[in-house]
C-alpha cells in the first residue's frame, strides 16, 4: 500500500482483486474462461502451429472432385450434394456409400449430423448410431444412416407455399431448427400492391428420438416491417432488422405462452378444419405457435 496524503495509508487491495477486475473486463468483452469456445480456439491455435511450422511435411494420399460443394462432418466427407459419403478416418479415405443420382425434386438443401446422446436409453436401435438429417427441396426432412445412407425416418414439413431451406442447432445435438427461405410474393401480386406479412417459418424439433416441438411464423405485423432475418440459438429467438437492430426474445417463454396445441409426429389431428397425420404428406406440420 502506498502512503496517502496527511500520513494516512491507503486501504490495501484484497488479494486477487486485480485478477477479478481483469476477469470482469474480459467478460464485458465476451471472454469466458470456462466457455467451450475458448478451448476450441486454443485447440485450433495449436493445430495451426503444427500445420504451419516449417518442419511439417505433407504427402498427397488422395484426390477427388465434386461438381457441388464438398461438406465435412466428423470424419465423413460428403460429395455430390450428399449422395456420396467417404470416411476420412482410415489411412486412405474409403467410400462408405454411394447413392444413385437423384432428381431435382429430391435435391438436398442442407444437412446436420446427429450423434447418439450419452447415458440415455433410446426407443429405437437405429437411434444409437450416428445419422445424417437432411432437408430436401420438396420440404421433406429425412434421417439417414450415417454409415449406409439408408432412410430411417421421413417427415413432411409443409405444402409448397412455404419453402424450407436451412437447418441449424438451437442446442447442439438436442434441439434443431428448420428455417424457411424468405417468403416473396409473385410479381403479379406485387404489382397489385398486395402486402406480404409472413416473412419466415421456423419449425423446431427435439432430436433422438426426433419429436416435433412447434412451428411459428415471423410476421411483419408482430415484429415490424424492417425484419431481414431470424434465427433461434441457445433458447433465444434472434430477429434482425435492416437498420442494424437486433432484438432477442426468450423462445421458451414464447412457445409456452403462444402454443395453441401440442402435436406428436405420426398422430392424427383435426385442427383448424384440417384432418391428417402430423408429419405426413400432404398435411405436414401445423403452425401451432401463434404470436399475438
Secondary structure, DSSP 4 states (H G I P E B T S, - for coil): -PBPGGGPBPPPPPTTHHHHHHHHHHHHTT--TT-HHHHHHHHHHHHHHHHHSTT-----------SS--EEETTEEEETTTTEEEE-SSSS-EEEEEPPPPPGGG-EEEEEEE-PPTT---SSGGGGS-EEEEEETTSEEEEEETTT--EEEEEE---TTS-EEEEEEEETTTEEEEEEPPP---HHHHHTTPPP-EEEEEEEEETTTTEEEEEEEEEHHHH-TTEEEEEEETTEEEEEETTS-EEEEEHHHHHHHHB-----TT-EEEETTEEEETTBTTTB----B---
